[in-house]
Amino acid sequence: EAMIPVEIGVQSLRFVHFTEDNNEEGLRCILDLVEELRDKAAIRVAAYQQRVSRYYNKRVSPRPLRQGDLVLHNSAVVDHRYQRKTCPCLGRTIQDQEGPPPRNIQT
């Protein structure tokens, strides 16, 4: 025969020691510290971005480009709005990088 478990009347410490006044006071203290926490987070983000930038710039070799130089145009990196459907765009000059070249239609 199935037995119904007996409810135990022991309450948790959190429930026993909870008071509205202490809770509200704690929330107000946390709200006072929010700006300080945001400032610390912004400092951490800036430091992280600086480290990542230093790491990246150590490994990059600068290559100055002038207008008219040929550039290998990787189709995986291209913005899909300007990508041609038939083939990847190889050997386009820097001045053509803004978008697809205009089509000349002859009738």
C-alpha atoms as a printed R data frame, in Angstrom:
    type eleno elety resid chain resno      x      y       z
1   ATOM     1    CA   GLU     A     1  0.000  0.000   0.000
2   ATOM     2    CA   ALA     A     2  1.307  3.480  -0.884
3   ATOM     3    CA   MET     A     3  2.198  5.844   1.918
4   ATOM     4    CA   ILE     A     4  1.956  9.624   1.825
5   ATOM     5    CA   PRO     A     5  5.216 11.236   3.027
6   ATOM     6    CA   VAL     A     6  4.918 13.234   6.206
7   ATOM     7    CA   GLU     A     7  5.554 16.958   5.726
8   ATOM     8    CA   ILE     A     8  8.501 18.146   7.745
9   ATOM     9    CA   GLY     A     9  8.004 21.507   9.431
10  ATOM    10    CA   VAL     A    10 11.691 22.559   9.413
11  ATOM    11    CA   GLN     A    11 12.227 25.811   7.543
12  ATOM    12    CA   SER     A    12 15.426 26.887   5.837
13  ATOM    13    CA   LEU     A    13 17.758 29.398   7.465
14  ATOM    14    CA   ARG     A    14 17.202 31.791   4.596
15  ATOM    15    CA   PHE     A    15 13.462 31.785   5.210
16  ATOM    16    CA   VAL     A    16 13.834 32.084   8.995
17  ATOM    17    CA   HIS     A    17 16.228 35.075   8.916
18  ATOM    18    CA   PHE     A    18 14.514 37.003   6.102
19  ATOM    19    CA   THR     A    19 13.138 40.427   6.944
20  ATOM    20    CA   GLU     A    20 11.796 43.035   4.536
21  ATOM    21    CA   ASP     A    21 13.881 45.833   6.085
22  ATOM    22    CA   ASN     A    22 17.189 43.977   5.773
23  ATOM    23    CA   ASN     A    23 16.362 42.973   2.216
24  ATOM    24    CA   GLU     A    24 15.527 46.533   1.165
25  ATOM    25    CA   GLU     A    25 18.644 47.908   2.867
26  ATOM    26    CA   GLY     A    26 20.819 45.363   1.068
27  ATOM    27    CA   LEU     A    27 19.271 46.229  -2.292
28  ATOM    28    CA   ARG     A    28 19.920 49.937  -1.712
29  ATOM    29    CA   CYS     A    29 23.589 49.215  -0.881
30  ATOM    30    CA   ILE     A    30 23.940 47.237  -4.104
31  ATOM    31    CA   LEU     A    31 22.338 50.065  -6.108
32  ATOM    32    CA   ASP     A    32 24.840 52.509  -4.606
33  ATOM    33    CA   LEU     A    33 27.705 50.320  -5.841
34  ATOM    34    CA   VAL     A    34 26.356 49.762  -9.378
35  ATOM    35    CA   GLU     A    35 28.228 52.732 -10.898
36  ATOM    36    CA   GLU     A    36 31.480 51.574  -9.325
37  ATOM    37    CA   LEU     A    37 30.956 48.051 -10.664
38  ATOM    38    CA   ARG     A    38 30.245 49.431 -14.146
39  ATOM    39    CA   ASP     A    39 33.430 51.500 -14.046
40  ATOM    40    CA   LYS     A    40 35.467 48.446 -13.044
41  ATOM    41    CA   ALA     A    41 33.899 46.417 -15.854
42  ATOM    42    CA   ALA     A    42 34.668 49.169 -18.388
43  ATOM    43    CA   ILE     A    43 38.298 49.231 -17.227
44  ATOM    44    CA   ARG     A    44 38.541 45.436 -17.582
45  ATOM    45    CA   VAL     A    45 37.047 45.561 -21.089
46  ATOM    46    CA   ALA     A    46 39.468 48.318 -22.155
47  ATOM    47    CA   ALA     A    47 42.439 46.357 -20.782
48  ATOM    48    CA   TYR     A    48 41.280 43.205 -22.576
49  ATOM    49    CA   GLN     A    49 40.841 45.046 -25.874
50  ATOM    50    CA   GLN     A    50 44.302 46.556 -25.501
51  ATOM    51    CA   ARG     A    51 45.843 43.108 -24.909
52  ATOM    52    CA   VAL     A    52 44.038 41.648 -27.925
53  ATOM    53    CA   SER     A    53 45.135 44.590 -30.074
54  ATOM    54    CA   ARG     A    54 48.769 44.175 -28.992
55  ATOM    55    CA   TYR     A    55 48.623 40.426 -29.677
56  ATOM    56    CA   TYR     A    56 47.159 40.989 -33.149
57  ATOM    57    CA   ASN     A    57 49.497 43.849 -34.089
58  ATOM    58    CA   LYS     A    58 52.572 41.791 -33.137
59  ATOM    59    CA   ARG     A    59 51.773 39.228 -35.809
60  ATOM    60    CA   VAL     A    60 50.580 41.509 -38.614
61  ATOM    61    CA   SER     A    61 53.031 42.620 -41.266
62  ATOM    62    CA   PRO     A    62 52.123 46.051 -42.644
63  ATOM    63    CA   ARG     A    63 51.568 46.203 -46.389
64  ATOM    64    CA   PRO     A    64 50.994 49.694 -47.728
65  ATOM    65    CA   LEU     A    65 48.518 49.742 -50.624
66  ATOM    66    CA   ARG     A    66 48.054 52.447 -53.209
67  ATOM    67    CA   GLN     A    67 45.210 53.077 -55.583
68  ATOM    68    CA   GLY     A    68 45.574 50.848 -58.619
69  ATOM    69    CA   ASP     A    69 47.271 47.935 -56.799
70  ATOM    70    CA   LEU     A    70 45.727 44.536 -57.447
71  ATOM    71    CA   VAL     A    71 44.183 42.836 -54.444
72  ATOM    72    CA   LEU     A    72 43.167 39.193 -53.994
73  ATOM    73    CA   HIS     A    73 39.474 39.403 -53.196
74  ATOM    74    CA   ASN     A    74 38.434 36.467 -50.960
75  ATOM    75    CA   SER     A    75 34.822 35.521 -51.654
76  ATOM    76    CA   ALA     A    76 34.314 34.140 -48.114
77  ATOM    77    CA   VAL     A    77 34.990 37.548 -46.547
78  ATOM    78    CA   VAL     A    78 33.079 39.669 -49.055
79  ATOM    79    CA   ASP     A    79 29.844 41.358 -48.099
80  ATOM    80    CA   HIS     A    80 27.188 39.126 -49.672
81  ATOM    81    CA   ARG     A    81 25.228 42.083 -51.048
82  ATOM    82    CA   TYR     A    82 28.046 42.807 -53.520
83  ATOM    83    CA   GLN     A    83 29.205 39.252 -54.218
84  ATOM    84    CA   ARG     A    84 28.799 37.909 -57.725
85  ATOM    85    CA   LYS     A    85 26.912 34.671 -58.074
86  ATOM    86    CA   THR     A    86 29.051 33.003 -60.757
87  ATOM    87    CA   CYS     A    87 32.657 33.253 -59.513
88  ATOM    88    CA   PRO     A    88 34.794 34.865 -56.825
89  ATOM    89    CA   CYS     A    89 36.175 38.277 -57.714
90  ATOM    90    CA   LEU     A    90 39.938 37.974 -58.214
91  ATOM    91    CA   GLY     A    91 42.305 40.761 -59.190
92  ATOM    92    CA   ARG     A    92 40.017 43.722 -58.627
93  ATOM    93    CA   THR     A    93 41.721 47.042 -58.026
94  ATOM    94    CA   ILE     A    94 41.312 48.999 -54.814
95  ATOM    95    CA   GLN     A    95 39.225 51.686 -56.507
96  ATOM    96    CA   ASP     A    96 36.615 49.008 -57.379
97  ATOM    97    CA   GLN     A    97 36.195 47.811 -53.774
98  ATOM    98    CA   GLU     A    98 33.068 49.884 -53.035
99  ATOM    99    CA   GLY     A    99 30.724 47.534 -54.842
100 ATOM   100    CA   PRO     A   100 30.157 45.521 -57.979
101 ATOM   101    CA   PRO     A   101 31.202 47.112 -61.264
102 ATOM   102    CA   PRO     A   102 28.359 48.521 -63.393
103 ATOM   103    CA   ARG     A   103 27.055 46.191 -66.080
104 ATOM   104    CA   ASN     A   104 27.086 47.295 -69.692
105 ATOM   105    CA   ILE     A   105 24.113 45.788 -71.487
106 ATOM   106    CA   GLN     A   106 24.152 45.998 -75.268
107 ATOM   107    CA   THR     A   107 21.001 45.399 -77.266
